Amino acid sequence: MSLWADAAKVATGLNVVLLAVLLAVWVRNYLQFRSKHTLGLALFCVFLLAHNAVYFYIYLVDPMLSGWFSTAVPVLVWRFLMALAVFETLGLAVLAWTTLD
Amino acid sequence: MEAVLWYVLTGTRGGPNRARILRALDARPRNANQLAEDLDLDYKTIRHHLDVLTDNDVVQKSGDDYGAVYLPSERARSNWGTVEDVLEKVE
């Protein structure tokens, strides 16, 4: 297993955590304010959370797929997956910073 | 400006308290100490929210001294319909 793969897995896990925190804030605010803006944020968050949860499942949970991803996926693909996951982590960290501020 | 108001007041964890602060300042300009007492919030919390609201030009400061009072900004005033929609939803 390459370093790229490890980084992608860690970043995906962090994304799930950050998105869960953001979702909690936005759902709570939506229930209070009922604004379409907060609903939009919450929806966006749900879909991105689904995306990252599916990747997390494939990378680390599913016995067959995780084995296959760890051994059969070329390094170039892992580099792309890692870059996307890490960019998302950075973006979400900034969003969490302003949202929890 | 409308998007900023929605985000600062309803898209953040501190949004509901910021909305309460804005409503109090609309009723009467106050300084951080008075806000802390009137809204029963920690002085530091009030200071932090006032900084965020000032940075986003939702409230403005009048006077530079220690006891400077805050009031809604011109920009907030010109979008007051949006502010009222938000304020309706806080206790």
N, CA and C atoms of all chains as a GROMACS GRO file, in nm:
protein
  576
    1MET      N    1   0.085  -0.119   0.000
    1MET     CA    2   0.000   0.000   0.000
    1MET      C    3   0.089   0.125   0.000
    2SER      N    4   0.050   0.221  -0.084
    2SER     CA    5   0.137   0.338  -0.098
    2SER      C    6   0.100   0.448   0.002
    3LEU      N    7   0.191   0.542   0.012
    3LEU     CA    8   0.167   0.658   0.097
    3LEU      C    9   0.046   0.736   0.047
    4TRP      N   10   0.032   0.742  -0.088
    4TRP     CA   11  -0.082   0.814  -0.147
    4TRP      C   12  -0.213   0.753  -0.099
    5ALA      N   13  -0.216   0.621  -0.099
    5ALA     CA   14  -0.339   0.553  -0.057
    5ALA      C   15  -0.370   0.585   0.089
    6ASP      N   16  -0.267   0.580   0.174
    6ASP     CA   17  -0.288   0.611   0.316
    6ASP      C   18  -0.340   0.753   0.334
    7ALA      N   19  -0.277   0.847   0.261
    7ALA     CA   20  -0.320   0.987   0.274
    7ALA      C   21  -0.465   1.003   0.228
    8ALA      N   22  -0.501   0.937   0.119
    8ALA     CA   23  -0.639   0.946   0.069
    8ALA      C   24  -0.737   0.891   0.172
    9LYS      N   25  -0.700   0.782   0.238
    9LYS     CA   26  -0.789   0.721   0.337
    9LYS      C   27  -0.806   0.812   0.458
   10VAL      N   28  -0.694   0.867   0.507
   10VAL     CA   29  -0.702   0.956   0.623
   10VAL      C   30  -0.786   1.079   0.589
   11ALA      N   31  -0.760   1.139   0.470
   11ALA     CA   32  -0.833   1.260   0.432
   11ALA      C   33  -0.982   1.231   0.417
   12THR      N   34  -1.016   1.115   0.361
   12THR     CA   35  -1.157   1.079   0.345
   12THR      C   36  -1.226   1.066   0.481
   13GLY      N   37  -1.155   1.005   0.576
   13GLY     CA   38  -1.210   0.993   0.712
   13GLY      C   39  -1.231   1.129   0.774
   14LEU      N   40  -1.134   1.219   0.758
   14LEU     CA   41  -1.147   1.354   0.812
   14LEU      C   42  -1.265   1.427   0.747
   15ASN      N   43  -1.282   1.407   0.616
   15ASN     CA   44  -1.394   1.471   0.546
   15ASN      C   45  -1.528   1.429   0.606
   16VAL      N   46  -1.539   1.299   0.636
   16VAL     CA   47  -1.664   1.249   0.694
   16VAL      C   48  -1.690   1.318   0.827
   17VAL      N   49  -1.587   1.331   0.910
   17VAL     CA   50  -1.604   1.393   1.041
   17VAL      C   51  -1.642   1.541   1.026
   18LEU      N   52  -1.567   1.615   0.942
   18LEU     CA   53  -1.594   1.757   0.923
   18LEU      C   54  -1.736   1.779   0.870
   19LEU      N   55  -1.776   1.695   0.773
   19LEU     CA   56  -1.909   1.711   0.714
   19LEU      C   57  -2.019   1.680   0.816
   20ALA      N   58  -1.994   1.583   0.904
   20ALA     CA   59  -2.094   1.550   1.006
   20ALA      C   60  -2.112   1.668   1.100
   21VAL      N   61  -2.000   1.735   1.137
   21VAL     CA   62  -2.008   1.852   1.225
   21VAL      C   63  -2.085   1.966   1.157
   22LEU      N   64  -2.049   1.993   1.030
   22LEU     CA   65  -2.118   2.099   0.955
   22LEU      C   66  -2.267   2.069   0.941
   23LEU      N   67  -2.297   1.944   0.913
   23LEU     CA   68  -2.436   1.905   0.894
   23LEU      C   69  -2.516   1.928   1.022
   24ALA      N   70  -2.455   1.897   1.136
   24ALA     CA   71  -2.525   1.917   1.264
   24ALA      C   72  -2.561   2.064   1.283
   25VAL      N   73  -2.466   2.154   1.253
   25VAL     CA   74  -2.492   2.298   1.268
   25VAL      C   75  -2.603   2.343   1.173
   26TRP      N   76  -2.593   2.300   1.047
   26TRP     CA   77  -2.687   2.350   0.948
   26TRP      C   78  -2.827   2.293   0.965
   27VAL      N   79  -2.836   2.166   1.005
   27VAL     CA   80  -2.969   2.109   1.029
   27VAL      C   81  -3.034   2.180   1.148
   28ARG      N   82  -2.957   2.201   1.254
   28ARG     CA   83  -3.012   2.270   1.371
   28ARG      C   84  -3.059   2.410   1.333
   29ASN      N   85  -2.976   2.483   1.257
   29ASN     CA   86  -3.016   2.618   1.216
   29ASN      C   87  -3.135   2.615   1.120
   30TYR      N   88  -3.138   2.514   1.035
   30TYR     CA   89  -3.252   2.506   0.943
   30TYR      C   90  -3.381   2.486   1.021
   31LEU      N   91  -3.376   2.401   1.122
   31LEU     CA   92  -3.497   2.377   1.201
   31LEU      C   93  -3.544   2.505   1.269
   32GLN      N   94  -3.450   2.591   1.304
   32GLN     CA   95  -3.489   2.718   1.367
   32GLN      C   96  -3.533   2.822   1.264
   33PHE      N   97  -3.453   2.842   1.159
   33PHE     CA   98  -3.477   2.955   1.069
   33PHE      C   99  -3.559   2.919   0.946
   34ARG      N  100  -3.562   2.793   0.908
   34ARG     CA  101  -3.635   2.750   0.789
   34ARG      C  102  -3.597   2.830   0.666
   35SER      N  103  -3.471   2.870   0.654
   35SER     CA  104  -3.432   2.950   0.538
   35SER      C  105  -3.381   2.859   0.427
   36LYS      N  106  -3.409   2.898   0.303
   36LYS     CA  107  -3.366   2.816   0.190
   36LYS      C  108  -3.213   2.811   0.184
   37HIS      N  109  -3.147   2.916   0.235
   37HIS     CA  110  -3.001   2.919   0.233
   37HIS      C  111  -2.942   2.809   0.320
   38THR      N  112  -2.998   2.796   0.440
   38THR     CA  113  -2.949   2.693   0.532
   38THR      C  114  -2.983   2.555   0.478
   39LEU      N  115  -3.102   2.543   0.418
   39LEU     CA  116  -3.141   2.415   0.358
   39LEU      C  117  -3.043   2.376   0.247
   40GLY      N  118  -3.004   2.475   0.165
   40GLY     CA  119  -2.908   2.450   0.058
   40GLY      C  120  -2.775   2.400   0.112
   41LEU      N  121  -2.728   2.465   0.218
   41LEU     CA  122  -2.601   2.423   0.280
   41LEU      C  123  -2.613   2.281   0.333
   42ALA      N  124  -2.725   2.251   0.399
   42ALA     CA  125  -2.744   2.119   0.459
   42ALA      C  126  -2.751   2.011   0.349
   43LEU      N  127  -2.821   2.041   0.241
   43LEU     CA  128  -2.833   1.943   0.132
   43LEU      C  129  -2.697   1.915   0.068
   44PHE      N  130  -2.626   2.022   0.037
   44PHE     CA  131  -2.492   2.009  -0.019
   44PHE      C  132  -2.406   1.920   0.072
   45CYS      N  133  -2.421   1.944   0.201
   45CYS     CA  134  -2.344   1.872   0.300
   45CYS      C  135  -2.380   1.723   0.300
   46VAL      N  136  -2.509   1.691   0.290
   46VAL     CA  137  -2.554   1.552   0.290
   46VAL      C  138  -2.494   1.477   0.170
   47PHE      N  139  -2.499   1.542   0.053
   47PHE     CA  140  -2.450   1.474  -0.067
   47PHE      C  141  -2.299   1.454  -0.062
   48LEU      N  142  -2.227   1.555  -0.015
   48LEU     CA  143  -2.082   1.540  -0.007
   48LEU      C  144  -2.044   1.438   0.102
   49LEU      N  145  -2.127   1.433   0.205
   49LEU     CA  146  -2.105   1.334   0.310
   49LEU      C  147  -2.127   1.193   0.253
   50ALA      N  148  -2.230   1.175   0.174
   50ALA     CA  149  -2.257   1.046   0.111
   50ALA      C  150  -2.137   1.006   0.024
   51HIS      N  151  -2.089   1.100  -0.056
   51HIS     CA  152  -1.974   1.076  -0.142
   51HIS      C  153  -1.854   1.026  -0.062
   52ASN      N  154  -1.823   1.095   0.046
   52ASN     CA  155  -1.706   1.057   0.126
   52ASN      C  156  -1.729   0.929   0.205
   53ALA      N  157  -1.853   0.909   0.250
   53ALA     CA  158  -1.883   0.787   0.325
   53ALA      C  159  -1.869   0.665   0.234
   54VAL      N  160  -1.914   0.677   0.110
   54VAL     CA  161  -1.901   0.566   0.014
   54VAL      C  162  -1.754   0.535  -0.011
   55TYR      N  163  -1.673   0.640  -0.031
   55TYR     CA  164  -1.529   0.617  -0.050
   55TYR      C  165  -1.466   0.552   0.072
   56PHE      N  166  -1.507   0.599   0.189
   56PHE     CA  167  -1.452   0.543   0.312
   56PHE      C  168  -1.486   0.394   0.322
   57TYR      N  169  -1.610   0.362   0.287
   57TYR     CA  170  -1.654   0.223   0.289
   57TYR      C  171  -1.572   0.138   0.192
   58ILE      N  172  -1.553   0.191   0.073
   58ILE     CA  173  -1.478   0.115  -0.029
   58ILE      C  174  -1.331   0.100   0.011
   59TYR      N  175  -1.273   0.206   0.064
   59TYR     CA  176  -1.129   0.202   0.099
   59TYR      C  177  -1.101   0.112   0.218
   60LEU      N  178  -1.186   0.117   0.320
   60LEU     CA  179  -1.148   0.058   0.447
   60LEU      C  180  -1.244  -0.044   0.508
   61VAL      N  181  -1.369  -0.044   0.468
   61VAL     CA  182  -1.464  -0.129   0.539
   61VAL      C  183  -1.496  -0.257   0.463
   62ASP      N  184  -1.538  -0.243   0.340
   62ASP     CA  185  -1.580  -0.359   0.262
   62ASP      C  186  -1.462  -0.456   0.245
   63PRO      N  187  -1.479  -0.582   0.288
   63PRO     CA  188  -1.364  -0.675   0.287
   63PRO      C  189  -1.308  -0.700   0.147
   64MET      N  190  -1.396  -0.714   0.050
   64MET     CA  191  -1.346  -0.745  -0.084
   64MET      C  192  -1.291  -0.620  -0.153
   65LEU      N  193  -1.372  -0.512  -0.153
   65LEU     CA  194  -1.330  -0.391  -0.224
   65LEU      C  195  -1.206  -0.327  -0.164
   66SER      N  196  -1.197  -0.327  -0.030
   66SER     CA  197  -1.081  -0.262   0.032
   66SER      C  198  -0.954  -0.338  -0.003
   67GLY      N  199  -0.964  -0.471  -0.009
   67GLY     CA  200  -0.849  -0.551  -0.048
   67GLY      C  201  -0.808  -0.521  -0.192
   68TRP      N  202  -0.909  -0.512  -0.275
   68TRP     CA  203  -0.880  -0.485  -0.416
   68TRP      C  204  -0.820  -0.345  -0.434
   69PHE      N  205  -0.880  -0.244  -0.368
   69PHE     CA  206  -0.829  -0.107  -0.381
   69PHE      C  207  -0.686  -0.096  -0.328
   70SER      N  208  -0.656  -0.174  -0.223
   70SER     CA  209  -0.522  -0.164  -0.164
   70SER      C  210  -0.414  -0.225  -0.253
   71THR      N  211  -0.453  -0.322  -0.333
   71THR     CA  212  -0.350  -0.394  -0.408
   71THR      C  213  -0.354  -0.368  -0.559
   72ALA      N  214  -0.474  -0.353  -0.616
   72ALA     CA  215  -0.485  -0.352  -0.762
   72ALA      C  216  -0.493  -0.213  -0.824
   73VAL      N  217  -0.511  -0.109  -0.741
   73VAL     CA  218  -0.526   0.024  -0.800
   73VAL      C  219  -0.389   0.088  -0.823
   74PRO      N  220  -0.363   0.134  -0.946
   74PRO     CA  221  -0.230   0.190  -0.978
   74PRO      C  222  -0.201   0.317  -0.896
   75VAL      N  223  -0.073   0.342  -0.876
   75VAL     CA  224  -0.031   0.458  -0.796
   75VAL      C  225  -0.084   0.589  -0.853
   76LEU      N  226  -0.087   0.599  -0.988
   76LEU     CA  227  -0.134   0.723  -1.049
   76LEU      C  228  -0.277   0.755  -1.005
   77VAL      N  229  -0.361   0.651  -1.002
   77VAL     CA  230  -0.500   0.670  -0.960
   77VAL      C  231  -0.506   0.714  -0.814
   78TRP      N  232  -0.423   0.651  -0.729
   78TRP     CA  233  -0.419   0.690  -0.588
   78TRP      C  234  -0.376   0.836  -0.572
   79ARG      N  235  -0.284   0.879  -0.658
   79ARG     CA  236  -0.241   1.019  -0.648
   79ARG      C  237  -0.356   1.113  -0.675
   80PHE      N  238  -0.435   1.081  -0.778
   80PHE     CA  239  -0.551   1.166  -0.808
   80PHE      C  240  -0.652   1.163  -0.693
   81LEU      N  241  -0.682   1.042  -0.647
   81LEU     CA  242  -0.781   1.027  -0.540
   81LEU      C  243  -0.734   1.099  -0.414
   82MET      N  244  -0.603   1.087  -0.387
   82MET     CA  245  -0.547   1.152  -0.269
   82MET      C  246  -0.560   1.304  -0.283
   83ALA      N  247  -0.523   1.357  -0.403
   83ALA     CA  248  -0.528   1.503  -0.423
   83ALA      C  249  -0.671   1.554  -0.403
   84LEU      N  250  -0.768   1.485  -0.461
   84LEU     CA  251  -0.908   1.529  -0.447
   84LEU      C  252  -0.953   1.527  -0.302
   85ALA      N  253  -0.919   1.419  -0.233
   85ALA     CA  254  -0.963   1.406  -0.093
   85ALA      C  255  -0.897   1.513  -0.006
   86VAL      N  256  -0.767   1.538  -0.029
   86VAL     CA  257  -0.697   1.637   0.054
   86VAL      C  258  -0.747   1.778   0.024
   87PHE      N  259  -0.776   1.809  -0.104
   87PHE     CA  260  -0.833   1.942  -0.135
   87PHE      C  261  -0.967   1.960  -0.064
   88GLU      N  262  -1.047   1.853  -0.065
   88GLU     CA  263  -1.176   1.861   0.004
   88GLU      C  264  -1.156   1.885   0.153
   89THR      N  265  -1.058   1.817   0.210
   89THR     CA  266  -1.032   1.836   0.354
   89THR      C  267  -0.996   1.982   0.383
   90LEU      N  268  -0.909   2.039   0.298
   90LEU     CA  269  -0.869   2.179   0.319
   90LEU      C  270  -0.990   2.272   0.308
   91GLY      N  271  -1.069   2.251   0.202
   91GLY     CA  272  -1.187   2.335   0.183
   91GLY      C  273  -1.283   2.323   0.300
   92LEU      N  274  -1.306   2.200   0.344
   92LEU     CA  275  -1.401   2.178   0.453
   92LEU      C  276  -1.348   2.233   0.584
   93ALA      N  277  -1.215   2.228   0.603
   93ALA     CA  278  -1.158   2.281   0.726
   93ALA      C  279  -1.182   2.432   0.733
   94VAL      N  280  -1.165   2.501   0.620
   94VAL     CA  281  -1.190   2.645   0.617
   94VAL      C  282  -1.339   2.673   0.643
   95LEU      N  283  -1.424   2.595   0.579
   95LEU     CA  284  -1.568   2.612   0.597
   95LEU      C  285  -1.609   2.587   0.743
   96ALA      N  286  -1.549   2.485   0.804
   96ALA     CA  287  -1.579   2.456   0.944
   96ALA      C  288  -1.529   2.569   1.034
   97TRP      N  289  -1.415   2.625   0.997
   97TRP     CA  290  -1.356   2.734   1.075
   97TRP      C  291  -1.453   2.854   1.078
   98THR      N  292  -1.507   2.892   0.962
   98THR     CA  293  -1.599   3.008   0.961
   98THR      C  294  -1.736   2.970   1.019
   99THR      N  295  -1.776   2.846   1.002
   99THR     CA  296  -1.909   2.807   1.048
   99THR      C  297  -1.915   2.790   1.200
  100LEU      N  298  -1.807   2.739   1.257
  100LEU     CA  299  -1.806   2.719   1.403
  100LEU      C  300  -1.760   2.844   1.477
  101ASP      N  301  -1.709   2.941   1.402
  101ASP     CA  302  -1.653   3.062   1.463
  101ASP      C  303  -1.760   3.142   1.537
  102MET      N  304  -2.477   4.151  -0.018
  102MET     CA  305  -2.497   4.171   0.126
  102MET      C  306  -2.598   4.071   0.183
  103GLU      N  307  -2.704   4.046   0.103
  103GLU     CA  308  -2.806   3.953   0.154
  103GLU      C  309  -2.746   3.818   0.187
  104ALA      N  310  -2.660   3.768   0.098
  104ALA     CA  311  -2.599   3.637   0.119
  104ALA      C  312  -2.513   3.639   0.246
  105VAL      N  313  -2.440   3.749   0.266
  105VAL     CA  314  -2.358   3.762   0.387
  105VAL      C  315  -2.446   3.756   0.511
  106LEU      N  316  -2.556   3.830   0.507
  106LEU     CA  317  -2.647   3.830   0.623
  106LEU      C  318  -2.701   3.690   0.651
  107TRP      N  319  -2.746   3.623   0.547
  107TRP     CA  320  -2.798   3.488   0.568
  107TRP      C  321  -2.692   3.397   0.626
  108TYR      N  322  -2.570   3.406   0.571
  108TYR     CA  323  -2.466   3.315   0.619
  108TYR      C  324  -2.425   3.346   0.763
  109VAL      N  325  -2.401   3.474   0.790
  109VAL     CA  326  -2.354   3.510   0.925
  109VAL      C  327  -2.462   3.484   1.030
  110LEU      N  328  -2.588   3.502   0.994
  110LEU     CA  329  -2.695   3.489   1.093
  110LEU      C  330  -2.760   3.350   1.098
  111THR      N  331  -2.762   3.278   0.983
  111THR     CA  332  -2.830   3.148   0.987
  111THR      C  333  -2.742   3.032   0.942
  112GLY      N  334  -2.620   3.058   0.895
  112GLY     CA  335  -2.536   2.950   0.845
  112GLY      C  336  -2.424   2.912   0.940
  113THR      N  337  -2.420   2.974   1.056
  113THR     CA  338  -2.309   2.948   1.148
  113THR      C  339  -2.361   2.907   1.286
  114ARG      N  340  -2.276   2.843   1.361
  114ARG     CA  341  -2.316   2.797   1.494
  114ARG      C  342  -2.359   2.913   1.583
  115GLY      N  343  -2.286   3.028   1.572
  115GLY     CA  344  -2.319   3.144   1.656
  115GLY      C  345  -2.431   3.230   1.600
  116GLY      N  346  -2.488   3.189   1.485
  116GLY     CA  347  -2.588   3.270   1.417
  116GLY      C  348  -2.705   3.317   1.503
  117PRO      N  349  -2.771   3.225   1.574
  117PRO     CA  350  -2.886   3.268   1.654
  117PRO      C  351  -2.850   3.377   1.757
  118ASN      N  352  -2.734   3.364   1.822
  118ASN     CA  353  -2.694   3.469   1.917
  118ASN      C  354  -2.660   3.599   1.845
  119ARG      N  355  -2.600   3.590   1.726
  119ARG     CA  356  -2.571   3.712   1.650
  119ARG      C  357  -2.700   3.783   1.614
  120ALA      N  358  -2.802   3.705   1.581
  120ALA     CA  359  -2.931   3.764   1.547
  120ALA      C  360  -2.990   3.837   1.669
  121ARG      N  361  -2.976   3.776   1.786
  121ARG     CA  362  -3.027   3.841   1.908
  121ARG      C  363  -2.953   3.973   1.933
  122ILE      N  364  -2.820   3.970   1.909
  122ILE     CA  365  -2.741   4.092   1.928
  122ILE      C  366  -2.788   4.201   1.832
  123LEU      N  367  -2.809   4.162   1.707
  123LEU     CA  368  -2.850   4.261   1.606
  123LEU      C  369  -2.986   4.320   1.642
  124ARG      N  370  -3.076   4.237   1.692
  124ARG     CA  371  -3.208   4.289   1.731
  124ARG      C  372  -3.196   4.386   1.848
  125ALA      N  373  -3.111   4.352   1.945
  125ALA     CA  374  -3.092   4.441   2.060
  125ALA      C  375  -3.034   4.575   2.014
  126LEU      N  376  -2.938   4.570   1.919
  126LEU     CA  377  -2.874   4.693   1.872
  126LEU      C  378  -2.970   4.776   1.787
  127ASP      N  379  -3.064   4.709   1.724
  127ASP     CA  380  -3.164   4.783   1.645
  127ASP      C  381  -3.257   4.859   1.739
  128ALA      N  382  -3.293   4.795   1.850
  128ALA     CA  383  -3.381   4.861   1.946
  128ALA      C  384  -3.312   4.982   2.007
  129ARG      N  385  -3.182   4.968   2.035
  129ARG     CA  386  -3.107   5.076   2.101
  129ARG      C  387  -2.959   5.043   2.091
  130PRO      N  388  -2.875   5.136   2.043
  130PRO     CA  389  -2.730   5.109   2.039
  130PRO      C  390  -2.678   5.082   2.181
  131ARG      N  391  -2.589   4.986   2.192
  131ARG     CA  392  -2.532   4.952   2.324
  131ARG      C  393  -2.385   4.917   2.310
  132ASN      N  394  -2.315   4.917   2.421
  132ASN     CA  395  -2.176   4.869   2.418
  132ASN      C  396  -2.173   4.721   2.459
  133ALA      N  397  -2.054   4.664   2.451
  133ALA     CA  398  -2.041   4.520   2.472
  133ALA      C  399  -2.088   4.477   2.612
  134ASN      N  400  -2.058   4.562   2.712
  134ASN     CA  401  -2.098   4.530   2.848
  134ASN      C  402  -2.249   4.523   2.864
  135GLN      N  403  -2.315   4.626   2.809
  135GLN     CA  404  -2.461   4.630   2.819
  135GLN      C  405  -2.524   4.510   2.747
  136LEU      N  406  -2.466   4.475   2.631
  136LEU     CA  407  -2.519   4.360   2.557
  136LEU      C  408  -2.506   4.232   2.639
  137ALA      N  409  -2.389   4.217   2.702
  137ALA     CA  410  -2.366   4.097   2.781
  137ALA      C  411  -2.471   4.085   2.891
  138GLU      N  412  -2.501   4.199   2.956
  138GLU     CA  413  -2.600   4.197   3.064
  138GLU      C  414  -2.741   4.174   3.008
  139ASP      N  415  -2.775   4.250   2.904
  139ASP     CA  416  -2.912   4.245   2.852
  139ASP      C  417  -2.945   4.109   2.791
  140LEU      N  418  -2.846   4.046   2.729
  140LEU     CA  419  -2.875   3.919   2.661
  140LEU      C  420  -2.832   3.799   2.745
  141ASP      N  421  -2.775   3.827   2.862
  141ASP     CA  422  -2.730   3.722   2.951
  141ASP      C  423  -2.630   3.628   2.882
  142LEU      N  424  -2.532   3.691   2.816
  142LEU     CA  425  -2.426   3.614   2.752
  142LEU      C  426  -2.292   3.659   2.811
  143ASP      N  427  -2.193   3.572   2.798
  143ASP     CA  428  -2.059   3.601   2.845
  143ASP      C  429  -2.002   3.722   2.770
  144TYR      N  430  -1.929   3.808   2.842
  144TYR     CA  431  -1.871   3.927   2.777
  144TYR      C  432  -1.781   3.889   2.660
  145LYS      N  433  -1.702   3.785   2.678
  145LYS     CA  434  -1.611   3.740   2.571
  145LYS      C  435  -1.688   3.693   2.448
  146THR      N  436  -1.798   3.623   2.473
  146THR     CA  437  -1.882   3.577   2.362
  146THR      C  438  -1.935   3.696   2.284
  147ILE      N  439  -1.985   3.795   2.358
  147ILE     CA  440  -2.037   3.917   2.294
  147ILE      C  441  -1.927   3.983   2.210
  148ARG      N  442  -1.809   3.998   2.270
  148ARG     CA  443  -1.696   4.060   2.200
  148ARG      C  444  -1.668   3.987   2.068
  149HIS      N  445  -1.664   3.855   2.079
  149HIS     CA  446  -1.634   3.775   1.959
  149HIS      C  447  -1.741   3.797   1.851
  150HIS      N  448  -1.867   3.788   1.890
  150HIS     CA  449  -1.976   3.807   1.792
  150HIS      C  450  -1.972   3.948   1.733
  151LEU      N  451  -1.942   4.048   1.816
  151LEU     CA  452  -1.934   4.185   1.765
  151LEU      C  453  -1.822   4.197   1.662
  152ASP      N  454  -1.710   4.129   1.688
  152ASP     CA  455  -1.599   4.131   1.591
  152ASP      C  456  -1.642   4.070   1.458
  153VAL      N  457  -1.709   3.955   1.465
  153VAL     CA  458  -1.755   3.890   1.342
  153VAL      C  459  -1.854   3.981   1.269
  154LEU      N  460  -1.948   4.037   1.343
  154LEU     CA  461  -2.050   4.124   1.281
  154LEU      C  462  -1.987   4.250   1.223
  155THR      N  463  -1.884   4.304   1.290
  155THR     CA  464  -1.816   4.424   1.238
  155THR      C  465  -1.734   4.388   1.114
  156ASP      N  466  -1.662   4.276   1.120
  156ASP     CA  467  -1.581   4.233   1.005
  156ASP      C  468  -1.667   4.218   0.880
  157ASN      N  469  -1.791   4.171   0.899
  157ASN     CA  470  -1.879   4.149   0.785
  157ASN      C  471  -1.968   4.270   0.757
  158ASP      N  472  -1.938   4.382   0.824
  158ASP     CA  473  -2.012   4.506   0.803
  158ASP      C  474  -2.162   4.490   0.826
  159VAL      N  475  -2.196   4.416   0.930
  159VAL     CA  476  -2.337   4.404   0.967
  159VAL      C  477  -2.369   4.506   1.077
  160VAL      N  478  -2.273   4.526   1.167
  160VAL     CA  479  -2.288   4.633   1.265
  160VAL      C  480  -2.169   4.728   1.254
  161GLN      N  481  -2.187   4.848   1.304
  161GLN     CA  482  -2.075   4.943   1.306
  161GLN      C  483  -2.059   5.000   1.445
  162LYS      N  484  -1.935   5.046   1.467
  162LYS     CA  485  -1.897   5.094   1.598
  162LYS      C  486  -1.909   5.246   1.596
  163SER      N  487  -1.957   5.302   1.704
  163SER     CA  488  -1.964   5.447   1.713
  163SER      C  489  -1.875   5.492   1.828
  164GLY      N  490  -1.767   5.564   1.795
  164GLY     CA  491  -1.669   5.604   1.896
  164GLY      C  492  -1.560   5.499   1.907
  165ASP      N  493  -1.438   5.542   1.941
  165ASP     CA  494  -1.325   5.450   1.944
  165ASP      C  495  -1.290   5.405   2.084
  166ASP      N  496  -1.356   5.463   2.182
  166ASP     CA  497  -1.312   5.438   2.318
  166ASP      C  498  -1.355   5.302   2.370
  167TYR      N  499  -1.315   5.276   2.490
  167TYR     CA  500  -1.342   5.149   2.555
  167TYR      C  501  -1.492   5.118   2.556
  168GLY      N  502  -1.571   5.216   2.582
  168GLY     CA  503  -1.715   5.191   2.593
  168GLY      C  504  -1.793   5.214   2.465
  169ALA      N  505  -1.725   5.209   2.349
  169ALA     CA  506  -1.789   5.239   2.221
  169ALA      C  507  -1.920   5.161   2.205
  170VAL      N  508  -2.022   5.229   2.152
  170VAL     CA  509  -2.148   5.160   2.130
  170VAL      C  510  -2.155   5.110   1.985
  171TYR      N  511  -2.234   5.008   1.966
  171TYR     CA  512  -2.252   4.946   1.834
  171TYR      C  513  -2.395   4.968   1.787
  172LEU      N  514  -2.409   4.979   1.654
  172LEU     CA  515  -2.542   4.991   1.595
  172LEU      C  516  -2.541   4.923   1.458
  173PRO      N  517  -2.660   4.891   1.406
  173PRO     CA  518  -2.662   4.825   1.274
  173PRO      C  519  -2.597   4.914   1.168
  174SER      N  520  -2.524   4.852   1.074
  174SER     CA  521  -2.452   4.929   0.972
  174SER      C  522  -2.550   4.980   0.866
  175GLU      N  523  -2.502   5.072   0.783
  175GLU     CA  524  -2.583   5.122   0.671
  175GLU      C  525  -2.624   5.007   0.580
  176ARG      N  526  -2.530   4.917   0.557
  176ARG     CA  527  -2.558   4.805   0.467
  176ARG      C  528  -2.666   4.715   0.525
  177ALA      N  529  -2.658   4.692   0.656
  177ALA     CA  530  -2.762   4.610   0.718
  177ALA      C  531  -2.897   4.682   0.706
  178ARG      N  532  -2.895   4.814   0.728
  178ARG     CA  533  -3.019   4.893   0.719
  178ARG      C  534  -3.080   4.885   0.580
  179SER      N  535  -2.995   4.888   0.478
  179SER     CA  536  -3.051   4.887   0.343
  179SER      C  537  -3.101   4.748   0.303
  180ASN      N  538  -3.072   4.647   0.386
  180ASN     CA  539  -3.126   4.512   0.361
  180ASN      C  540  -3.212   4.468   0.479
  181TRP      N  541  -3.281   4.565   0.538
  181TRP     CA  542  -3.347   4.534   0.665
  181TRP      C  543  -3.457   4.429   0.650
  182GLY      N  544  -3.516   4.419   0.531
  182GLY     CA  545  -3.620   4.317   0.509
  182GLY      C  546  -3.565   4.177   0.537
  183THR      N  547  -3.444   4.153   0.486
  183THR     CA  548  -3.379   4.024   0.510
  183THR      C  549  -3.355   4.002   0.658
  184VAL      N  550  -3.304   4.108   0.724
  184VAL     CA  551  -3.276   4.097   0.867
  184VAL      C  552  -3.404   4.063   0.943
  185GLU      N  553  -3.514   4.128   0.906
  185GLU     CA  554  -3.640   4.100   0.977
  185GLU      C  555  -3.686   3.957   0.959
  186ASP      N  556  -3.668   3.904   0.837
  186ASP     CA  557  -3.704   3.763   0.814
  186ASP      C  558  -3.629   3.673   0.912
  187VAL      N  559  -3.502   3.705   0.936
  187VAL     CA  560  -3.421   3.623   1.027
  187VAL      C  561  -3.464   3.645   1.172
  188LEU      N  562  -3.484   3.773   1.209
  188LEU     CA  563  -3.512   3.806   1.348
  188LEU      C  564  -3.645   3.748   1.395
  189GLU      N  565  -3.739   3.731   1.302
  189GLU     CA  566  -3.868   3.670   1.338
  189GLU      C  567  -3.849   3.533   1.401
  190LYS      N  568  -3.740   3.466   1.364
  190LYS     CA  569  -3.724   3.326   1.404
  190LYS      C  570  -3.644   3.307   1.533
  191VAL      N  571  -3.597   3.417   1.592
  191VAL     CA  572  -3.526   3.399   1.720
  191VAL      C  573  -3.615   3.444   1.835
  192GLU      N  574  -3.606   3.367   1.943
  192GLU     CA  575  -3.695   3.385   2.059
  192GLU      C  576  -3.724   3.531   2.091
   0.00000   0.00000   0.00000
